[in-house]
Every structure is written in structure tokens, then in C-alpha cells.
Amino acid sequence: MQLQITDRIPYGNVCAVETVTEAAVNVVRFAAAAHGGIERLWFCFRIDNPSPETLPAETRIEMKHVTSMLGNSRDGIPVIRYDGGEWTRLSAGTEVMRTDGHRSLFWNIATPGTYAEIAWCYPYGEAEIDTLIGDCHGFWNNNEIGVSQNGNAIKRLSNSYGEKNSTTPGIYITARQHSAEVSGSWVLDGFLRRMANAGAEAPLIWCVPLTNIDGILAGDYGKNPYPHDLNRAWDPRAPMRHETKLFMADQNIWKDRCAPALFLDFHSPSMGEKDIYCFTSKTAAEHFPLLAPLINELKSRLIPFGSTDFERHADYKPFDVWGQHQNATEHAENDLHIPAISFETSYYMAGNKIMTIPDYRHAGTLIAEAVLAAVR
């Protein structure tokens, strides 16, 4: 009897599983599944122990086919929890090089007595949103604004519904356009908690925290799926995903109930990237006076987590072959006529620190404080 592996858990993703015993060690070899997409990175699965009295006390978890994962890196530190307890980080992985040049990474863990769950990074979904709302004691409204392509409810958080012709500054926020970019969600979680603490001093905020809800529930990685990545489908003339169509409809309501000031989008990078940094368009600072001082303030506050190359410009279009469609920040600048910032947060390390949930939330707090200082 060997350890048993399943992806039938929230956000589950695993494939090509092999379970054996080698040299008195349980060995679980697996790959992250593409789930119909171009890129692979996210995994999340459960290990059940059917024979705790006879199986070895040590288990080796080996992630196969790193060579074709997004980033092709030897870096990355997954998370684990035993028996439904708290998530904790594993130690750094060890690289295995095959004779044909393909690579794997492995981690050694204590064999679960009953079961354990392992994921690429701390999972974040609807349960965590509910916890956030409860912890903020009624500050956030949670309203359904439409449905996904697969018919799942899409919800939007707001601290106020605003009023027609209001002069209150407004911020529109999205996260999880790529469904498994969970480190961005934890930063947003900290951001929203800090805004709740600001109370009446906070701007009007409308936030869709789980935009790609179909992919989240299915355990997809969600980066560059065929035929249309959610973040490549923001052209108001021809929105190529139903989700972007409904987000733009919601934004049209929002912009009439505030003084639109800023768009924020929370992401995660490829597997080996470290730190927290942001993307803006090359020419945005020329058109939006708020942007340059805000970027400088963000860079200063995020020194504990940030990259020396903090502000970057996404001026590439890798999927032009599928059409010249805008991403979310381009839509904000071109159609909403407001500055836009897209944050990228490492899945595991920022500022030479192995990231925990409190660390991600603290980074979000720092971002919120910079935004509060800029948007009054």
C-alpha cells in the first residue's frame, strides 16, 4: 500500500502522479497540470496515508517537468498543512537533473499520519474573502455583479455604493485575472484590511477580488489559456471574455458615483521571481500627475519587500497573433482615463525574506498607506 494522491480538494491541481517506496522513503512524483492552458505552475493536492503503521516516516515530494513550467527555475518554496491545520512553508527544494537535461525539484517532508495538503503557495479563495469581511466588521459590502462564462457568481466588494456626481475619489481594483496568482490576493487582503481601518478616510473602493472564478474553482493556473487570457480581453469594442464585459459594465456604474482616481490590479510573476514590483505604461506619468509621486511613495514604503527595479513597463504583446486586445491597465488608461498600476508579488520571497501570510498582508498595508496619502 502506497500513499494516495488526489486533486479533489479546493483549487486542486496535479497530474502524472507516481507513488513508490525507495530506500525506506515514500516517494511521490507529480507534475502541475496545464488544465488546457499554455502555461503550468500551480499545483494543489492532498496526500492520504492508508497505512500509517507500516509506511516510512519520511516522504520525498518530487515535482517533475520543471523545464516546461513558467519561469523554468530551481527556485520556489511550496506550502504544506497537516490534518487541516495551518499552512507552513517547506524548506528550499533540491534540484534533480536527468541525463537528458530535464529537471525536477524535490522536498522532504514528514509522512502525514492521516493526510496533508501541499500547494505552490498559500491558497486563497471565497473562504478567505468571507474571513476578511467578517474581520472588518461590516465595512465591506459583498455584492454579486454577474456570472462567469461557466455560470459561477462573480462578486464585488465595496465600502460604499457612492452617489451620482460625487466628488469622492474612487479606486477600482481587480485580482486573480490569472486564477492561481494567490500571492497577489494575500497582498490585496492586507490592503483591504488597512482601508477598513481608515474608515471614513478611505476613498470609494470597488474591488473584484476573484475575477477568474471559474479557473480558481477548477484549480487552473490560468495564465495565457487558449484562446483568451482574461487580462488580454479588455477591449470595450470587442471584449473577448464575458467576465471583462461585466467588469466594464460595473466600472461604468462606478465612474458615475465617484471621482475616478486610480485602477489597481494584483498579480503574481513566474516561479523563480522574487520581490514586489509594479508595471505601468511608459507614457502614463506624462498624462496622470498622480502617478509618479505615488510610484515613488510605493517604492519607498516597500523597501523591505521591493525590487531595486520597482517600476517596470509592460510594452510587449506576446499574443498579438490572437488579436490586439488591451489588458486591464491599458483599458483603465485608455477608456476610464485614470492611472493604473499592476502589482507583481513573488510566490515565496521578497526582500530576502521567505514570505508568510502576515508578510503578504503587511505589504498590502504599506501599499494602502501610500494610496491613502496620494488619493484624498
N, C-alpha and C positions, 0 to 999 in steps of 0.2 A: 504494500500500500504506500503510495506517494502523497505528497502534498497536493491539494486540489486548488485549481485556479479558476476564477470566474470574473467576468466583467459585468455581471448582473447586479450592479450596485449603482448608486447615483454617479453620473458622469463617467461610467465605466468605459474603459478602452484598453484592450490588449489583444494580441494575436500571436500566432506561430509559437504556441507555448510548448515547452518540453520540461518535464519534471523527472528527475533521476536522483539516485544517491551515488556519490562518488567519494571515495576515501573518507567515509564516515561523515559526510556533509550532504545535506539536501541541496540540490541544485535546481533552480527554477530559471530557465532561459525563456525570454519573451521578446516581443517587438511591440512598439507603439503602432497602432493601426491607422491607416490613412483614412478610412471611412469615406472613400470616394473622392478625397481631395488630392491635391498635388503634393502638399507638404505633410510631414509627420513630425510630431513632437510630444503631444500629450499622451500620457498613459495613466490609468487609474484602475486598480484591480484588487481583488480580495484573495487571500491565501487561507484556506481551511486546512486544519490538521486533523485527519481522521484517526490518527494513531499516536497520540501524544506520549504514550508509554514506550513506544518502540522506535519512533523516528529520531534521527540525530538532533542534538540540541542546537546545532549551528546550521544556518541556511545561507546559501550564496544566491543572490539575485543578479542575473546577468541580462542586460539589455542588449539585444542583438541589432545589427544593421545600423550602427551609428553613422556610417559613411553616407547614408542616404537620408539622414534626418536634417531638419532645418538648422543650419549652423555647423554641422559636421564637426563637433567639438568634443574634447575629452572632459570638458567641464560640465557641471550641473550636479546638484545635490537634492535628490528626491526627499519626500517626507513619508513618514510611517505612523500608524497608530495601531495599538493592540486593543482588541476587545471593545472597540467603540470609544476609546479614551481620547486623550489629547494628541493632536498631531505634533510630531517632533521631526527634526532633520536627521537624516543619516549622516555618516561621515563621508568624506570625499571618495569618489569612485576610483577604481583601478582599471586601467586600460588593458585590453587583451587584443593583440594583433594576430590575425590569422596569417598563414603562409601566403595566401593570395592577396593580402593587403587590406582585407576588410577588418573592421574593428568592432569591438564590443566594450561595454563598461560593466563592472560588477561591484556589488556592495555586499558585505557580510552582515547578517542580522541574526538576532536570537530567534530560533524557531518558535512561532506562536504556539501557546498551549492550546488555544482554541482557534482563533483567527486573527488576522491582521490585514490592514488595507495599506496599499502603497500607491502614491501618486507623484507626478512630476513636480508639483508644488501644492501648497495648501489649497484644497478645493474651496470654491465659493459659489453659492447659488441662492435659491429662493429662501432656504432656511436661514442663511446668514443675513439676507435682507430683512427678514422678519425680526431677527435679533437686533439689528440696527434700529429698526423702527421702534421696537419696544424699549430699547435703552435710551432713546431720545425722547421718550415720554410725550408722544403726540405731536412733536414738531413737524414730522413728515407725513403728508398725505400720500396714499398709495393708490393710484387710480389706473384702471385698465384703459388703454388708449387705442387698442386694436388687437389684431391677431396676426400671428406669423404665417408664413406660407404653408406650414403644416397644421395651422389651426390652434396653436398654443397662445394663451393670453400674453400680451406684452403690456407691462405696467410701467408707469412713470411716477417717480417721487417728486413732490413739490412742497415748498414751505408756505406757499400762498398761491392762489389762483390768479392774483393780480386784478387789475381793473382797466377798462378801456381808457386809452390815452394817459396811462400812468407814467410818471417820470421816475419811478423806482428803477434803478439799474437791474438788468436781468442777465442771468447766465444760463445757457443751455448746455447740458452735459450728456455725453454718451460713454459707454464702456462695453467691453466684450463684443465688439464687432467681429473679432476672431474669438470664437466661443471659449477656448481654453486659456485665454490670457488672464489668468487668475491673479497674478501679482498686481496688475493694474487695478483689479477690483478691490484688493485689500488697501491699496493707497486711496482709492476713492472712498472706501469705508471710513478711513480716518479723516478725509476731507469733509465728508458729510457730518460726521460727529462734531468736528470743530465748528462747522457752520451752525449746527444746532445749538452749540454753546454760545454762539454770538447772538442768538435770539433775534430781536428786532433790528439789530445792526447788520444782519445778513442781507445781501441783495435777494431779489426774487430768483429762486433756483428751480428749474425744471430739469429733471435728470432721469434718463432711461438707463438703469444700471446693468440690465441683462438684455442687450439688443438682439443678439443672435440666440434667442431662447431655444430654437429647435436644435441647434448644434450643441448647446450647453446640456440639454436634457439627454441628447444622444451620445454624449461623450466624444464629440468630434473635436479635433484640434481647430479646424475652421479657418485656417489661413490659406487663401488662394484656392478655394474649391472651384471646380468647373461647374457651370460656366461663369458665375459671377460672385466674386468676393463681396461681402456686404459693404466693405469700405472702398469698393470700386464701382458703386452703383448709385451715386448721389447726383445724377444729372436730373434736374427738375423737368426737363423736356422729355426725358425718357428714363424714368427710374427703373433699373433693371432687377430690382427686388421689391416685393410687396412691402417689406419692412421699411425700406427707405422712403417709399411713398407715404406710409403712415407717419413716419417721423417728420417728414416735411410738412404734412398737414398739421401735425401738432405744433411745429415751430411757427407756422402761420398764425395760429391762435395765440401762442406765447408772445410773439413780437408785437401784437396789438395790445398787450396787457402789461407792458413794461417799457423801459428804455433799453433795447438790446445793447449789451456791452461786450459780451465775451462768449466764445464757444470753447469748451474743453472736451478732450477725448482721451480716454485712458487705455493704454495698450501694454504689451509685453514684447520683448525682442526675441531673437533666436536663442538657441540653447546655451551658448557659451558667453553671451554678452553680459557685462557687469554694469553696475551703477544705474543711476536715474538720469535721463536726459530728455530733451524735447525736440520736436520738429515744428518749424514754422515755415512759411513760404519765404522765398528770398526777398520779395518786394513788400511784404506785409507791413514792415516797420515804417515804410515811406507813406503808407496810406492810413495807418492807425496809430496815432500818437501814444495811446495807452500801452502799446505792445513792448517797446524797447525798455522802458523803465520797469515794467512788470517782469520781463525776462531777467533783467539784472537783479531784481529783488529775489526772484526764484533761485537763481544761481547762487546768490549769497546765502540764502536760508538753507539751501540743500547741500551745502558744503560737506556735511557729514555723510551724505549719500551720493553726491553728484559726481559727474564726469567733468574733467577739465574742458572737454569738448561738449559743453552742456547744450548749446543751441545748434541744431543741425537743420539742413534744408532738404526736404524730400522732393527733389526735382527730377526724379526718374519715373518712367512709366513702363514697368516691365511687361504689362499685359495690354499694350496698345493693339496687339493683334485682335483682341476681343472688343475693341472699341475705345474711343476717347472719353471715358466716363470719369467724372470727378470723384475724389474721395471726400470724406466728411468735412475736413478742414477747408478744402477748396470750395465746397458748397457754402460753408459759413462765410467765407470772404467774398465770394462772387455773387451770392444770391441773398444772404442775410445782411451782408455789408458790415460785418463785425470781425475783429481779430480772432484768430483761432490758434490754439496750442494743442499739440498731441504729445502726451507724456509716454515715455517708454521706461518700464521698471523691470530690472533683472528678476529672473525667476529665483535667484538664490543668493546673489552677493551684490552689495553696493557699498562703496567707500571702504573696501577691505573688510566688510562686516558680513557674516553669514546672516541672512535676513530671517527674522521671525515675524509672526503676525503683529506683535506690538511695534516692531521696527517699521513695517509697511504702514501701519496706521500713523505712526509718528511722522513719517514722510508726508502723508496726506495732510496732517495737521499743519506742517510747515507750508505746504502749497496753499492751503486755505488761508493762512495768515497773510501770505503775500498777496493773494487775491483780495482779501478784505481791505488791505491797505491801498490797493490800486483802484478798486471798484467801489466807489462811495456814492 
